[in-house]
Structures are given as structure tokens and as C-alpha cells.
Amino acid sequence: MKYDYLVVGSGLFGAVFAQQAKERGKSVLVIDKRPNIAGNVYTEKIEGINVHKYGAHIFHTNNKRVWDYVTKFAEFNRFTNSPVANFKGELYSMPFNMYTFNKMWGVVTPDEAKAKIDEQRAEIKGEPKNLEEQAISLVGRDIYEKLIKGYTEKQWGRDCKDLPAFIIKRLPVRLTYDNNYFNALYQGIPMGGYTKMVGNMLDGIEVRLGVDYLENKDEFDKLADKVLYTGAIDAYFGYSLGNLEYRSVRFENEVLDTPNFQGNAAVNYTDRETPWTRIIEHKWFEFGKDEEGNDLEKTVISREYSSEWKPGDEPYYPVNDEKNGALYEQYKKLSENEKNVIFGGRLGEYKYYDMDAVIASALDMCEKELG
């Protein structure tokens, strides 16, 4: 059978495109080299807990079109992201808000907090030359030293003085007592997990898992009139112009025989000495309850370690600096010559996308491609 579309990758971009194509009467085959659907938003049930296998994914958007789309496939709970920062045993509220400033300096009023930040920001004169100067110019030295420096250096594997200023163009500073990290109009976690949501999107669509498109590209290309490719763009072209760089993340998962390990879904470890960047306690994404509303006796935690990407690792974050940006543009030119192939998603476009932006991008692509 010849399909209208072969979709390579069953993450959010691929799943949205496949669902929309099927809805418009097109025949679609979805393939993925992983043994599971849902790409990096894949959740697996362990001890009754939906564990985010590739890092915490908290859905948040101000885009009503995207929200109306995803809520067709899942009911979302009211989870609000309020991470805690742990600096050598001192705990601070995130994002930076009045609770943070009160703990840091003992200030009580917004005016006092603003005066303290302004006093410390004044240390940087002229245009910030690197990430360290940029951060101090935004929030002052105390917050930079305790809550930004160590975490950022672990995340990027580089000293803050060696990172470009643009990485943190802005830092959310709230002169209110508000721990809602995203401040988005729509926010939550799909009840039953992301895998269930993506499964609903792919309902009625043929999916083949554990299949590597690039190993048998010619054979797969014959199966469909057009290909939607959501893998890494440099891999598609056999790294012929060189490797694009990524940061990767390694997870250490542990099932603990306790109902409550840290009392919060996410705790960031902001000192340089702690090797992990954060610990996720997955049960709190769904308020510590199973689907019947019962309390869960055990808990599952994931320690996250940031690392340089090397071939064979999962690519997570594109390193969007000038060198990689220029290389991506060369690959993009090559991709424009591929007549029946559409490139999309985080890896296909070498772009750091939030989930809602991936879905918005996929819906736009569908309108252009499918009409």
C-alpha cells in the first residue's frame, strides 16, 4: 500500500501532523525508532505513577487555539509549576519573587526588594559581556551567586563567564508573592499521562515502532508520496557538513519506599558541587494520587544530570550559538532541495521549542501543507 504521508517520529510534532492528515482523509504511516510513541513527552506507569521518562513536561500556554486542540485528546489537571531551589540546604522559591527576596535579604515590601536589586545591579557598567554580567545586571550578585551560577554552569558545562549574555536576555523578577512559574493562562498535566494523550491523537493511524528510518531510507521513501521528518536535520544528511551541537540529559530513576521524598514536583540544586541539576518527584504532577484518587504509598524520583551530547545520546537542547546557527542554515538550504520531504519539530528545525510552540508550529504546517 502506498501512503499519502510517512511521518518519521511520533513526538508531538509528528503526532499532530498525523492526526490532522488523517482527519483530512489522508492515509498516514507513523514510524519511530524508539520502542514507544510520544517522543520526549513519553510517560511510563511505575508503581501507579506516570513517570516523565525524558524529563519533566509541564504544559503551559497562552495560545487558546493550542489549548483547544490538546484538550480534545486529554483532560488536564490544574497542576501549577512552583519549583524550589536548594542552595546548600537553603531553600528558595522560584521564579524570583517576594518569597525569594524575603528569604535572601529579609525584605518585606516590594520597594525594599527593588531597592536591594537596583543597588546590586549597579555593579555592572555598560553592555554585559557574558552571561555572568548579564545575570548580575538583571537581578544582582546575591541571587546570581546562589540561584543562577551553579545551576547554569552544570546545565551548559561551561563557566558563566564563557557563556554568551543572550542565553538569559531576561529573568522573571516578580515583586509579588506569587510562585506560579509559568504565569500562563492555561496550565496543567494531562490526566493519565502524555503517552495516553498522544495515543488518543494517533488513534486509528498505523504506527510502527523500533524502526530506524535513516537505516532504510530508500525503502521507506517508496511507501509514501511525502515524508514528514522530525528527526535531527544533520543526521538526515549523514552529518555531511558536520555535527550540530546539543546538550543532553541523563536520568537516574529510583523507586523509594516512602510516600513523600521532597514534598514538591521539582527541586533545583543550584550549587556547583551537587552533580545533578534537579530532582523530579513525579507523583506530585498528579497531586500524589492514582487515577482512582487514592494516595500512593511509594514514590519515584529522577535525578537529572546535564551533559555534552555525543552521537548515540538523546539530543535535548540545541546549542543555539552563532557557529551552530550558521551550520543549521547550511543544512536548511540542503533541506529545501528535498522535494517531497517536510522538516519539522525541535530536531528537524534545530530550535528549542516549548510544547505549545511545537503544537502551534505543527498546526501551522498542517494548514500550509494539507489546506
C-alpha positions in Angstrom: 0.0 0.0 0.0 1.2 3.5 -0.8 0.5 6.1 1.9 -0.1 9.8 1.3 2.3 10.6 4.2 5.1 8.9 6.0 5.6 10.6 9.4 9.1 9.9 10.9 8.8 10.4 14.7 5.8 10.1 17.0 6.6 13.0 19.2 4.2 16.0 19.5 5.0 17.5 16.0 4.6 14.1 14.2 1.5 13.2 16.2 -0.3 16.5 15.5 0.6 16.3 11.8 -0.5 12.6 11.5 -3.8 13.3 13.4 -4.6 16.3 11.2 -3.7 14.5 8.0 -6.0 11.5 8.9 -8.8 13.9 9.8 -8.5 15.4 6.3 -8.8 11.9 4.8 -5.2 11.2 4.1 -3.5 7.8 4.6 -0.7 8.0 7.1 2.0 5.7 8.4 3.9 6.8 11.5 7.3 5.2 12.3 9.6 5.7 15.3 13.0 4.2 16.2 12.1 4.2 19.9 10.0 1.3 21.3 7.3 3.7 22.3 5.2 6.6 21.0 5.2 10.2 22.3 8.9 11.1 21.8 10.3 13.1 24.7 6.9 13.5 26.4 6.6 9.8 26.9 5.3 8.8 30.3 5.5 5.3 31.8 3.4 4.0 34.7 5.6 2.8 37.6 4.0 2.0 41.0 0.8 3.7 39.7 2.8 6.9 39.0 3.0 8.4 35.5 6.8 8.9 35.3 8.1 11.5 32.8 10.9 9.3 31.3 12.6 12.1 29.4 12.4 14.9 31.9 9.5 16.9 33.4 7.0 18.2 30.9 4.5 20.7 32.3 2.1 22.0 29.7 1.6 25.8 29.7 0.3 28.1 27.0 -1.5 31.4 26.4 -2.5 30.2 23.0 -6.2 29.3 23.0 -6.0 27.6 19.7 -3.4 25.2 21.0 -5.2 24.7 24.3 -8.5 23.9 22.5 -6.6 21.4 20.3 -4.8 19.4 23.1 -7.9 19.3 25.3 -9.6 17.3 22.6 -7.2 14.4 23.4 -6.8 14.7 27.2 -8.3 16.2 30.3 -5.8 18.3 32.1 -5.4 18.7 35.8 -4.7 22.1 37.5 -1.0 21.4 38.3 0.9 24.7 38.7 4.6 24.7 38.4 6.2 26.1 41.6 9.8 24.8 41.8 12.0 25.1 44.8 15.7 26.0 44.6 18.1 24.2 47.0 21.4 26.1 47.6 23.5 24.0 50.1 20.4 23.3 52.2 18.9 26.8 51.9 15.5 26.7 50.1 14.2 29.5 47.9 11.0 30.0 45.9 11.1 30.1 42.1 10.7 32.1 40.0 12.3 35.0 41.8 9.6 36.7 43.7 8.9 38.3 47.1 9.2 35.0 48.9 12.7 34.6 47.4 13.8 38.2 48.3 12.4 37.9 51.8 14.4 34.7 52.4 17.5 36.2 50.7 17.6 39.6 52.4 14.8 39.8 55.0 13.0 42.4 52.9 9.2 42.6 53.3 7.9 45.2 50.9 8.3 45.3 47.1 10.0 48.7 47.4 12.6 47.2 49.7 13.2 44.3 47.3 13.5 46.6 44.3 16.0 48.9 46.2 18.2 45.9 47.1 18.1 44.6 43.5 18.8 48.0 42.0 21.8 48.5 44.4 23.3 45.2 43.3 22.6 45.6 39.6 24.6 48.8 39.6 27.8 46.8 39.8 27.7 46.2 36.0 28.5 49.2 33.9 27.9 49.3 30.2 26.8 46.4 28.0 27.1 42.9 29.7 29.8 40.9 28.0 28.8 37.4 29.1 26.1 35.5 31.0 27.5 36.3 34.4 27.4 40.1 33.8 24.0 39.8 32.1 22.5 38.0 35.1 24.0 40.4 37.7 22.7 43.4 35.6 19.2 41.9 35.9 19.0 40.5 39.4 22.2 41.5 41.3 25.1 39.4 42.7 23.4 37.6 45.6 20.7 36.0 43.5 23.2 35.3 40.7 25.7 33.6 43.1 23.2 31.4 44.9 20.4 30.7 42.4 21.8 31.1 38.8 25.6 30.5 38.7 26.0 26.8 39.7 22.8 25.6 38.0 23.7 27.3 34.7 27.2 26.0 34.7 26.0 22.5 35.3 23.4 22.8 32.6 25.8 24.1 29.9 29.1 22.5 31.2 30.8 25.9 30.9 31.7 28.8 33.2 29.1 31.6 33.2 31.9 34.0 32.1 32.3 31.8 29.0 28.6 31.8 28.1 27.0 34.4 25.8 24.9 37.0 27.5 21.9 36.4 25.2 21.1 33.0 26.9 19.4 34.9 29.7 18.1 38.0 27.9 15.6 38.3 30.7 15.0 36.7 34.1 11.5 36.8 35.6 11.6 39.1 38.6 8.2 39.4 40.4 7.6 41.9 43.1 4.6 39.9 44.3 4.2 36.8 46.5 3.5 34.5 43.5 5.2 31.1 43.0 3.4 30.3 39.7 6.4 29.7 37.5 4.8 30.0 34.1 2.1 32.6 34.7 0.3 31.1 31.7 -3.4 31.3 31.2 -3.7 27.5 30.5 -1.5 25.1 32.5 -1.6 21.5 33.7 -0.7 17.9 33.1 -2.8 15.5 31.0 -4.5 13.1 33.4 -3.3 9.6 32.8 0.0 10.9 31.3 1.2 12.2 28.0 1.5 8.8 26.4 -2.2 8.3 26.7 -2.8 11.8 25.2 -0.5 11.0 22.2 -2.1 7.6 21.9 -5.5 9.3 21.5 -4.0 11.6 18.8 -2.7 8.6 16.9 -6.0 6.6 17.3 -6.8 4.8 14.1 -3.4 5.5 12.5 -0.9 2.8 11.6 2.2 3.1 13.8 5.4 1.0 13.6 7.9 1.2 16.5 11.5 0.2 16.8 12.1 1.2 13.2 15.0 3.3 12.0 14.1 5.5 9.0 17.6 6.5 8.2 18.9 2.9 8.1 16.3 2.0 5.3 15.5 5.4 3.9 15.1 4.4 0.3 12.7 1.6 1.2 10.6 3.9 3.4 10.6 6.7 0.9 8.9 4.4 -1.6 6.0 3.8 0.9 4.6 7.3 0.7 4.2 10.3 -1.6 5.6 12.6 1.0 7.7 12.4 4.2 7.4 14.5 7.3 10.7 14.1 9.1 11.0 15.2 12.7 14.5 13.7 13.4 17.8 15.6 13.6 18.4 17.5 10.4 22.1 16.9 10.4 21.5 13.1 10.8 19.2 13.2 7.8 22.1 14.4 5.6 24.6 12.0 7.1 26.3 14.8 9.1 27.9 15.7 5.7 28.5 19.3 6.8 29.5 18.4 10.4 27.6 17.8 13.6 25.2 20.3 15.1 25.8 20.5 18.9 23.2 19.7 21.6 23.1 19.4 25.3 21.9 16.0 26.6 20.4 15.0 29.9 20.9 11.7 31.8 18.3 10.5 34.3 18.8 8.3 37.3 15.4 6.9 38.4 14.7 5.5 41.8 11.6 3.9 43.3 11.5 4.8 47.0 9.5 3.0 49.7 8.2 6.3 51.1 5.1 8.3 50.3 6.9 11.7 50.1 10.6 12.3 49.3 10.8 16.1 48.8 7.3 17.5 49.0 7.4 19.1 45.6 7.5 18.0 41.9 10.7 19.8 41.1 13.7 20.9 43.3 16.6 22.6 41.6 20.1 22.1 43.1 21.7 25.5 42.4 25.2 24.9 43.9 28.0 23.7 41.6 29.1 20.9 43.9 25.9 18.8 43.7 26.3 16.8 40.5 22.7 16.8 39.4 20.8 19.8 38.3 17.4 18.9 39.8 15.3 16.1 41.3 11.8 15.4 40.0 9.3 13.6 42.2 6.8 12.6 39.6 3.8 11.8 41.8 3.3 15.5 42.6 2.4 16.3 39.0 -0.8 14.5 39.8 -1.1 15.5 43.4 0.2 12.2 44.8 -2.9 10.3 43.8 -3.6 7.4 41.4 -6.3 7.6 38.8 -8.9 6.4 41.3 -7.9 9.3 43.6 -6.1 7.0 46.2 -2.9 8.1 47.9 0.2 6.4 46.5 2.3 4.6 49.1 5.6 4.8 47.1 7.3 7.5 45.2 9.6 7.7 42.1 12.3 10.3 41.8 14.6 11.2 38.9 17.9 12.9 39.3 18.8 14.9 36.2 22.4 15.3 35.0 23.3 17.6 32.2 25.9 16.5 29.7 27.6 17.3 26.4 25.9 15.5 23.6 27.7 12.9 21.5 26.4 10.6 18.7 24.3 7.9 20.2 23.0 10.1 23.1 19.5 11.6 23.1 19.7 15.2 21.8 17.7 17.6 24.1 18.7 21.2 23.8 20.1 22.8 20.6 23.2 24.9 21.4 21.9 28.0 19.6 25.1 29.9 19.3 26.4 31.7 16.2 28.5 28.7 15.0 25.7 26.2 15.2 23.2 28.7 13.8 25.3 29.2 10.7 25.7 25.4 10.3 22.0 24.9 10.6 21.3 27.5 7.9 23.6 25.4 5.6 21.6 22.3 6.4 18.3 24.2 5.9 19.5 25.1 2.4 20.1 21.5 1.6 16.7 20.6 3.0 15.0 23.0 0.6 16.2 20.7 -2.3 14.4 17.7 -0.8 11.2 17.9 -2.9 8.9 15.5 -1.1 10.3 15.9 2.5 9.0 18.3 5.1 11.3 19.0 8.1 9.6 19.9 11.4 9.9 20.0 15.2 12.7 20.6 17.6 15.3 18.5 15.9 14.1 19.0 12.3 14.3 22.8 12.8 17.2 22.8 15.3 15.2 25.0 17.6 14.4 25.0 21.3 10.6 24.7 21.4 8.2 24.6 24.4 5.4 22.0 23.9 2.8 24.6 23.0 5.1 26.1 20.4 5.7 22.7 18.8 2.0 22.1 18.5 1.4 25.6 17.1 4.1 25.1 14.6 2.7 21.7 13.6 -0.8 23.1 13.2 0.5 26.0 11.0 2.4 23.4 8.9 -0.8 21.4 8.5 -2.7 24.4 7.2 0.0 25.1 4.7 0.5 21.5 3.6 -2.9 20.0 4.0 -5.1 23.0 3.4 
